[in-house]
Amino acid sequence: MESPSWMFSKALSHRQKVCRLFKRAMREVDGYYGMDILEARFQKVVMRARFDAYREEKDPDKARLLYLDGCRQIWERKHWTTFLGSDVGGASYDRDTHNMPDAIFNHNTMS
């Protein structure tokens, strides 16, 4: 059985791993509640509270298990479709430049 990609990481500190996990969790919340800004904000506050509840954990073994459990939860609950910048609501939506004729790109507007 192959291990999932979340089990492997670079030589990062525990703090860096948790920060990356938090960032990934925030992006997953955006994936689920993308256009409903108020619900997304509420879910982010709830997620932040979950992370802050174990912020002062001193036992490294328990902290590691909490991190691995968080990784597992993200893996199991990840959004079924990916959100790309070219999707509706993305930063590059409706910017199809590959279909434009070359004359548009070659036109010198400074003359």
Order of alpha helices (4+ residues) and beta strands (2+ residues): alpha-alpha-alpha-alpha
